[in-house]
Amino acid sequence: MKPERVAILGAGGFIGSHLVPALLAGREDLELLAVDLTFEKLVSTDPRVRFVTASVDRPGLLDEVTARCSTVVSLTALCNPSLYNTRPLDVIDANYTDLVPLVKLCAARGVRLVHFSTCEVYGRRALDAQGHGTPTMNEETTGMFLGPVDRERWTYACAKQLLERVIWAHGLHGGLDFTIVRPFNVIGPRMDFVPGVDGEGVPRVLASFMSALLRGNELLLVGGGAQRRSFISVEDFVQAVVRIVDRATACRRQILNLGNPANEVSVRALAEALARAYAARVPGAARARFRDVTAETLYGAGYDDSEQRVPDIGKARRLLSWQPETTLEQMLPGIVDDYVARYGLALAAGTSKIVFAGSGGRRFGSGLTFRLLDSAL
Ligand code: UGA
């Protein structure tokens, strides 16, 4: 049987680097086209993976990808809240403008699109059609409650929401075969970056807290850390995505929340749990310190926040025969170990060189640009 060719746009990022091996483990009859700007997080020697070092806005790239693959998984995004009010135009382009051509090409060529949207489309909190609060966010019944335009935090959610509507319209009126995924706070090894080592600015909360613990700095709690999130382990998450890729018929024209409602905690509780896990894994580490800060202090003007996000995952459970299992207590030790292994030595030595632990395989970097035009994938 001819292998199925699947393109993963953003394969070298946090989620992509977990998704690629999970897809390969589940299926013999797959060939993957892994596209990203860098592949430092993705190690693979599997001959079924072809690496393309390119940006999705490179002229001709999406055209070639959709000509060669029957499914495209689109993961590329600027998805860090510290950018939404500081680089709003880049955020809108990366999450909307650059991806409209992909949607059109998939629709025109009969290519299946598995697109990663975000739980942020629900906005500040869950509201039903009458504007009454509800405990969970549901794909079909929950409204979208974004803040005013001067709260630039919502540039991201708005761009993501508009792309969802473009995809939906191409599906309903143009026959596009799509599945939209709304991830809810996926965490795990290799998430984001440590400022001053392999990135600059404020990463998402897990990496912010890990960076503070590794440096012996205070963990900064925006608004006292009362906001609540539901954290899902990246391992549970990618198992659901593998099933979405496999179950094209069941997932056709569906929007799916993927998260773990059993792991709903306040940001303060996450900070405390992470500090406990860190103390247990790094004996002799300085005692963790916490400090309440305003959102403005950390993010600047125009930030806003979601108070609480709890996914309703009934549809994902049903369509995918899937259930997230990993508790926060189970996932945090492995996450701490990953950050310590990758950044501990660099931070201790005061250098900016990252030490990648346990990478026995080949790493594909920007020096190995794969030229699509010459390839026989
Ligand atoms: C983010 C992104 O906007 C979404 O794209 C993404 O889908 C989502 O994370 C996710 O991971 O699924 P958010 O949860 O608000 O949304 O972002 P985080 O940076 O992870 O922050 C979570 C909460 O922690 C926020 O209330 C933030 O203010 C707070 N925080 C963050 C702190 O209290 N201290 C910090 O050092 C960093």
Boltz pocket constraint, residues with backbone or C-beta under 6 A from the ligand:
constraints:
  - pocket:
      binder: B
      contacts: [[A, 79], [A, 80], [A, 81], [A, 117], [A, 118], [A, 119], [A, 120], [A, 156], [A, 183], [A, 184], [A, 185], [A, 186], [A, 203], [A, 204], [A, 205], [A, 206], [A, 208], [A, 209], [A, 219], [A, 220], [A, 221], [A, 222], [A, 223], [A, 225], [A, 227], [A, 229], [A, 267], [A, 305], [A, 306]]
      max_distance: 6.0
